[in-house]
Amino acid sequence: MKLSSYIGLYCLLFLTFWPLSAQAKVFNAESFKLENGLEVIIIPNNRAPVVTSMIWYKVGAADEPQGLSGMAHYFEHLMFKGTDKLAPGEFSRTVKKLGGNDNAFTGQDYTAYFQTIAVEHLDKMLAMEADRMVNLKVPKEHFISEKKVVLEERRQRTENDPKGLFGEQMRSALFVNHPYGTPTIGWMDEIKGYDWEDVKIFYDAWYAPNNAVIIISGDVTIKSVKPLVEKHFADIKPKELPKRVRPSVPKAIGQTKMILRHSSIHQPSFSKVFLAPSFQNAKKDALALQVLEQILSGGPTTRLYKALVVDNKKAISVGLSYNGTASDYGTLSLFGTPVENGDLDTLINDIHAEIKALQVNGVTAKELEDAKQQLIDSAIYARDSLSGPAMTIGQNIMTGSTLDDVENWPEAIQAVTADEVRNVAIKYLTLETPWVRPAITGYLYPETKTKKMKDAK
Amino acid sequence: MKLSSYIGLYCLLFLTFWPLSAQAKVFNAESFKLENGLEVIIIPNNRAPVVTSMIWYKVGAADEPQGLSGMAHYFEHLMFKGTDKLAPGEFSRTVKKLGGNDNAFTGQDYTAYFQTIAVEHLDKMLAMEADRMVNLKVPKEHFISEKKVVLEERRQRTENDPKGLFGEQMRSALFVNHPYGTPTIGWMDEIKGYDWEDVKIFYDAWYAPNNAVIIISGDVTIKSVKPLVEKHFADIKPKELPKRVRPSVPKAIGQTKMILRHSSIHQPSFSKVFLAPSFQNAKKDALALQVLEQILSGGPTTRLYKALVVDNKKAISVGLSYNGTASDYGTLSLFGTPVENGDLDTLINDIHAEIKALQVNGVTAKELEDAKQQLIDSAIYARDSLSGPAMTIGQNIMTGSTLDDVENWPEAIQAVTADEVRNVAIKYLTLETPWVRPAITGYLYPETKTKKMKDAK
């Protein structure tokens, strides 16, 4: 919602898969459900008398009606614009006055609101969340002014940034017929066109206790939280929720290349994005893809980086990135930037050779064990933070995983075999065949007159 | 509806813009409207006691709900599957028994049903059309079996045809965020998923007298037709119609190239498709684009063909094709196939050079006059046919033009200036700039092992 933290969260949510954590149960989270369908998850952590309290709604950019792209994110802004009891902006002012901070973010599959604050104010936070779940009353002038805020946000981050626009286009070309191809912030023209009535329909349809999950991380127990949640939320009636329509991406044929030469680009680079499974649609493949990602580019000693940056000095960056935390589809991206005066096509060939070697020969036992250990170790660090665990659990629950999936993730990673890793590399990193899963290769080049002419064909 | 004629119509509707016709009024059509909103257009032609009777509904593939692509076309099939009075298939059997023939077709912006038959049976035809406008009763087993028919149709024409699939992908890549990017027949997975309930909702929403236009061409007058139409349709109640949601295509940056090498391809070829205005959204530009199309590739003596096929013998085919008969967007396509052993990139460069020459120097007075005369002449031929005029008027009325636009088209073409032609060439055939209207270049190559490796980058 506030620009700076929105950007930070955006990166966190869309560019990385936050590893879920280590050992028997990672977070020792507990949960309960109210009769109206509201789920509550508690992650006890009593090192300080502080909580992060989040409410996640199962509605995101991918649930927007045709022609109203960006509505979920815009609506997130409006949730701060007043209720029967609170004036516009008073929600955040109240949090601040009590020494806390708050924010919100929108993804393709969810929208979430959170506060980090002294545990004694949790009661007040839940009261305010319950209030805006049902009593939102946005004055018309804020409906209008907030549109301008969002349009400016889009201008700054995308519209005036060739690389930003280009990235959007790559997503659109990959996710044919699927709302993941539409940017979360929405298309410029459609943001301009929102009606007051659209907003009301959106709120009435999706904001309900049976479409929400509260996640509280910090100095709390089920016993301390349950009475507070019941006090504020138990009387809110559930709604009949709309069906979430999520079409499938049709199979693709041939190669798609997108090329941008622009004066704002200083070094050539590429990224090749493949459609991949999410945890939701192929859990075992998703786990093997996490291990593959770690083996190929989990650090300075792993395959791609070691071969092309450290040993051969052909690239200044290179890697594979997997994101499987989504309801419908994940993505798998190869990317790289050659050293100065290095040739991009040569680098791509070298990366392909590394991938092919892995597809033919598989991975070594040591690579496999190292990668698993690094992933599992990362789960230990995840416990340290207050908001991190709430974020991890929220993202996973919202995209179709269970609390058990999150808690038992280290065992699931431990069980991945070398054959499984090789098989997902063969299955999803399809470099050559004409009948393939959709894959888009994007090329960024500094602008040069001759090259520009050449590419115009 | 029937496969063979469906293909023929598909070509007519989507690949060509049928020139509208010549002189004061082209068709001398007349029209009237019933109180329930049903429009009726009569095109008198008394050379034989025969009529083509069409009913056009203002609903097409671009109006389908998300996830139900192909519904408009599938529903067109179901319209032949029975009413309270008629058994499945009886509609067409009746037409045949009376010596006529019937068919139907679906586009992005409309669905149309027609019969060509002796004028004495027009009464019966209108009775049956009125009946299926309100009383459709499709037995469940036909709902199921017709899905198989449509799936087979898609398999034959697209799914098993690499070039068909590739063409679909090019459309999807061009029409980002717009339903024109979805094939009229629908995506395989979505056809499989139709529910009985979806069909009923679609019929109830769109099939109504105030969403239809009847066009009758042949041995009729307003006086002879009006009583018949009133008898069958006047009692049908109008409906409140859904809003047609037509999003806009976001601006694009960079170049998009799609490449297919496949064993089924025997000669290299390319097509470069630009987003262009439709008549509906920029009438003057659309008229100038029709003249531009004629000047560049309207016949063996026009620019592209003469330069590259006749004089330099570099191509076996080359051309520019403009289609502006659409509610939202038109397309402008450059295409070509080099002579045997000719180089595709060289041909593309040569075509670009011809386009650039026109953008710099404009067109000659003779070229302009010849092109206009050819277009206007073509309107004279259009009068000869019975169904042609009904088709032309239907397509244009359904995509936002008026009857006057159609009737006065020759004058409008006559008024196009050389500057207007040059300006639309500059504005829409954008070959080089990084910030462009969306344009997609598709390359088809015969499969060769070495090239295949090269392109995998």
Interface residues (C-beta under 8 A of the other chain):
Chain A: P65 Q66 G67 S69 P162 L165 F166 E168 Q169 S172 A173 V176 N177 P179 G181 T182 W187 M188 D189 E190 V245 R246 P247 S248 P250 K251 A252 I253 G254 Q255 T256 K257 M258 I259 L260 R261 H262 D345 I348 N349 H352 L431 E432 P434 T441 E447 K452 M453 D455 A456 K457
Chain B: P65 Q66 G67 S69 P162 L165 F166 E168 Q169 S172 A173 V176 N177 P179 G181 T182 W187 M188 D189 E190 V245 R246 P247 S248 P250 K251 A252 I253 G254 Q255 T256 K257 M258 I259 L260 R261 H262 D345 I348 N349 H352 L431 E432 P434 T441 E447 K452 M453 D455 A456 K457
